[in-house]
Amino acid sequence: MPEDATAFNHRKNAFNALIVSSWPDQAENEKHIRWTRQLWQALQPHATTDVYVNYLGPETDEGADRVRAAYGARKYERLRALKQEYDPQNMFRMNQNIKP
């Protein structure tokens, strides 16, 4: 499928990794946060700078630029135009919002 056929980018990437760590005992926070961050650092040489929108945190944490990066400037503007046409009051604004 051509890259511009859908809103989602990064179809060229062969793999997608998501690191999820959780633990029941808060006393172990430091240990688990440490290994999670170490794993993230170990994967960095093999990673791209691409952003997948469903893996972003709240816009207040990540920033609107990260949402734009997930779609790319051209697709973002196409989606923004659709949002303006079909949801100009921005009723559907949860998750990673594209403002009309």
C-alpha positions as semicolon CSV with decimal commas, in nm:
position;residue;x (nm);y (nm);z (nm)
1;M;0,000;0,000;0,000
2;P;0,140;0,342;-0,085
3;E;0,263;0,551;0,207
4;D;0,016;0,831;0,135
5;A;-0,290;0,601;0,100
6;T;-0,372;0,614;0,472
7;A;-0,314;0,847;0,766
8;F;-0,053;0,619;0,919
9;N;0,312;0,659;0,832
10;H;0,616;0,441;0,877
11;R;0,503;0,147;0,664
12;K;0,864;0,101;0,557
13;N;0,971;-0,003;0,908
14;A;1,007;-0,378;0,951
15;F;0,953;-0,382;1,328
16;N;0,761;-0,197;1,594
17;A;0,869;-0,222;1,957
18;L;0,682;-0,100;2,261
19;I;0,836;-0,134;2,605
20;V;0,579;-0,184;2,879
21;S;0,689;-0,243;3,234
22;S;0,481;-0,269;3,548
23;W;0,517;-0,417;3,894
24;P;0,296;-0,450;4,200
25;D;0,538;-0,336;4,471
26;Q;0,617;0,037;4,477
27;A;0,924;-0,038;4,683
28;E;1,074;-0,185;4,362
29;N;1,018;0,131;4,155
30;E;1,384;0,223;4,126
31;K;1,489;-0,126;4,013
32;H;1,220;-0,157;3,746
33;I;1,247;0,197;3,617
34;R;1,623;0,143;3,586
35;W;1,599;-0,175;3,375
36;T;1,326;-0,022;3,158
37;R;1,539;0,282;3,086
38;Q;1,845;0,063;3,023
39;L;1,649;-0,144;2,772
40;W;1,529;0,174;2,601
41;Q;1,888;0,301;2,576
42;A;2,011;-0,035;2,443
43;L;1,751;-0,024;2,163
44;Q;1,828;0,334;2,057
45;P;2,104;0,245;1,806
46;H;1,851;0,032;1,618
47;A;1,561;0,275;1,635
48;T;1,439;0,547;1,402
49;T;1,306;0,882;1,513
50;D;0,963;0,792;1,375
51;V;0,666;0,847;1,603
52;Y;0,359;0,624;1,619
53;V;0,059;0,824;1,738
54;N;-0,088;0,550;1,959
55;Y;0,233;0,537;2,164
56;L;0,237;0,905;2,252
57;G;0,150;1,024;2,598
58;P;-0,085;1,313;2,669
59;E;-0,033;1,615;2,446
60;T;0,050;1,814;2,757
61;D;0,351;1,582;2,807
62;E;0,455;1,520;2,447
63;G;0,355;1,843;2,276
64;A;0,160;1,906;1,958
65;D;0,478;1,877;1,748
66;R;0,501;1,506;1,832
67;V;0,146;1,451;1,704
68;R;0,239;1,631;1,383
69;A;0,553;1,416;1,354
70;A;0,345;1,099;1,386
71;Y;0,154;1,185;1,069
72;G;0,406;1,399;0,886
73;A;0,336;1,758;0,782
74;R;0,147;1,673;0,462
75;K;-0,083;1,411;0,615
76;Y;-0,133;1,622;0,926
77;E;-0,264;1,909;0,716
78;R;-0,497;1,674;0,527
79;L;-0,630;1,538;0,857
80;R;-0,664;1,888;0,999
81;A;-0,874;1,989;0,697
82;L;-1,099;1,684;0,750
83;K;-1,130;1,770;1,118
84;Q;-1,226;2,126;1,030
85;E;-1,494;1,999;0,792
86;Y;-1,645;1,722;1,007
87;D;-1,566;1,829;1,365
88;P;-1,513;2,208;1,370
89;Q;-1,615;2,228;1,739
90;N;-1,347;1,970;1,824
91;M;-1,592;1,739;2,002
92;F;-1,368;1,438;1,938
93;R;-1,061;1,566;2,118
94;M;-0,949;1,277;2,332
95;N;-0,611;1,107;2,294
96;Q;-0,377;1,274;2,047
97;N;-0,592;1,547;1,907
98;I;-0,564;1,718;1,573
99;K;-0,721;2,057;1,624
100;P;-0,953;2,187;1,350
